[in-house]
Amino acid sequence: MKNRFIVGIILFFILVGTFLYYLRHPLTAKVRIGNHVFPVELAVTQKEKEKGLGQRSSLAPGHGMLFVYDHKEVYPFWMKDMQFPLDFVWIAEKTVVDITKNVQAPKPGQPPAVIHPSAPMDKILELNAGDIQRFGTKIGDTVTFPDK
């Protein structure tokens, strides 16, 4: 009986430790568009999608956040709580279907910008403003997801 209790306590702490690790270390992946591979954080849950990059002061150069949806639709995005400008790469399956460049963070007292793609999409890649031009991303580019 005592051994079961000890094993139970150990398993509990392993589970709590794993949970806390993933809270601080979000799921990551890589996205290749053209010749550049972007290390990205994944926004999969509704809570992750709502928060996005909001309340952060920066994003590492050449990195991004990939929002993943289970079906194609014209999903709106906004700049709520953003502190820096972004580029948006709208993706349907494995093709860039639209791009939106240099969307500014809201100034104090101003409502956040709301943007929409021109076509249904199931993924969106948020990048630092200027990265679309810097890496030559364009509509029609193929998007792949290489292994880590």
Residue pairs with C-beta under 8 A, 6 or more apart in sequence:
26 41
26 42
26 48
27 41
27 42
27 44
28 39
28 40
28 41
28 42
28 148
29 40
29 42
29 66
29 145
29 148
30 37
30 38
30 39
30 40
30 145
30 146
30 147
30 148
31 37
31 38
31 40
31 64
31 66
31 125
31 143
31 144
31 145
32 38
32 143
32 144
32 145
32 146
33 89
33 96
33 125
33 135
33 137
33 141
33 142
33 143
34 135
34 136
34 137
34 141
35 135
36 62
36 135
37 146
38 62
38 63
38 64
38 125
38 127
39 60
39 62
39 63
39 64
40 63
40 64
40 65
40 66
40 125
41 63
41 64
41 65
41 66
42 48
42 65
42 66
42 68
43 49
43 51
43 52
43 65
43 66
43 67
43 68
44 68
49 67
51 81
52 65
52 67
52 77
52 126
53 59
53 65
53 82
53 86
53 126
54 80
54 81
54 82
55 81
55 83
56 83
56 84
57 83
57 84
58 83
58 84
59 65
59 84
59 126
59 127
59 128
61 128
62 131
62 135
63 127
63 128
64 125
64 126
64 127
64 128
64 131
65 125
65 126
66 123
66 124
66 125
66 126
67 75
67 123
67 124
67 125
67 126
68 122
68 123
69 75
69 121
69 122
69 123
70 122
71 122
72 92
72 93
72 120
72 121
72 122
73 120
73 121
73 122
74 116
74 117
74 119
74 120
74 121
75 116
75 117
75 121
75 124
76 114
76 115
76 116
77 88
77 114
77 115
77 116
77 124
77 126
78 112
78 113
78 114
78 115
79 86
79 103
79 104
79 105
79 106
79 112
79 113
79 114
80 106
80 112
81 112
82 105
82 106
82 112
83 105
84 105
84 128
84 129
85 102
85 103
85 104
85 105
85 128
85 129
86 102
86 103
86 126
86 127
86 128
86 129
87 99
87 100
87 101
87 102
87 103
87 126
87 127
87 128
87 129
87 130
87 131
87 132
88 98
88 99
88 100
88 103
88 115
88 117
88 124
88 125
88 126
88 127
89 96
89 99
89 124
89 125
89 127
89 132
89 137
90 96
90 97
90 98
90 99
90 100
90 117
90 118
90 119
90 121
90 123
90 124
91 97
91 121
91 122
91 123
91 124
91 125
91 143
92 119
92 120
92 121
92 122
92 123
93 122
94 142
94 143
94 144
95 140
95 141
95 142
95 143
96 137
96 138
96 139
96 140
96 141
96 142
96 143
97 117
97 118
97 119
97 120
97 121
97 139
98 117
98 118
98 119
98 121
98 139
99 132
99 137
99 138
99 139
100 115
100 117
101 129
101 132
101 133
102 129
102 130
103 113
103 115
103 129
104 113
104 129
105 112
106 112
106 113
117 124
123 143
131 137
